[in-house]
Amino acid sequence: MIDCKEYRRQMLADPTRSGEAALGHRETCAACRDFTLRLLKFEGRLARALQLPVAPQQAGLDAPPRENNVLPLRPRTTPGGPARHDRTRRSRFALAASVMLAAGIGGALWLGLPRSSLAGDVALHMAGEPDAWRQTDAPAPSAKLKAVLDAAGLRLRPEAGLVSYAESCEFHQHRVPHFVVQTDAGPMTAMVLIHDQVPREQRFEELGYRGVILPVPGHGSMAVLTKGGAVDTAAVERVAARLLAALDWNG
C-alpha cells in the first residue's frame, strides 16, 4: 500500500493513473479522493483554457512557408511594411498574452478550487469499485444485502428489481449503503447518502459516469448512476424513482 505522498506524486505525474495500489489508497483516503477530483477538474479546465482560436493573420498563414515553425522576418521597407509589421507584432503579443493569461487562470483555479461536488465524490468513489458494474443474472446474497441495508435502517422491497451487488462503504466519513440493480439499460448503482442533503434533483456527468441525485426529505439523498454515456439521463431518472419508491425507512 502506498502512502499519501507517493499517491499524490503519481497523480501529478499522470492524473489518469489507475493501478491497483493507487486505487486501493484512494478508496481508503478521503483526502486523496478529494485531491484527485480537484486535480482532474483542474486538468480539464486548463485544457479548455488553452484551446485558443488563432486567426489566420496571427498564425502567419498569408506568409511564405515556414521552416521549423519559425516565422520569417518581414522587411520594414515593403509596401505598407511598418504598419503591417506592427500589426503582426501586436497580434503575436496578444496571442502570447492570451496563453500567459490562460496559464495564470489555470494556476488560480488550482490554488483556489472549491471543495469537490457531491456528484464528483460519488463518481470518484465508484471509480474504485469496478466489480459493481458486472452485468449478471445472479442476485447478491440475501444475507449480505440485508446486513448492508440494516446497518442504515433501510429495507428494499422486491419491486426494486434484481440486486446483484451490495456493500457498505466509507463515504464522507460515514458508512453508507450502495447496491447495484440490473436493468434493461444495464447495471445501475444506487448510493443512499443519509448524511448528505441536496435542495433539489441534480443531474450530473462526472469522470465517465452519468446520473442523478435525488433529495429524500428527512433522510438525506440518493444517487443513482450508470457508467458511460450509452444510457440517457431520463432512463437513469426512471430507475432512481423506482428505487426510491421501493425503499422503506426505519425511523
Protein Blocks (a to p, Z undefined) as FASTA:
>chain_A
ZZfklmmmmmmmommbccfklmmmmmmmmklmmmmmmmmmmmmmmmmmmmccddfklnop
mpccdehhiacdddfkbghklmmmmmmmmmmmmmmmmmmmmmmmmmmmmmmgccddfklm
mmmmmmmmmklmcccfbdcdfklmmmmmmmnopacdfknopcfbdcdddeehiacddddd
ddfkbpcdddddfkbccfbdcdddeehiacdddddehilpaddddedjkbcfklmmmmmm
mmmmmpcceZZ
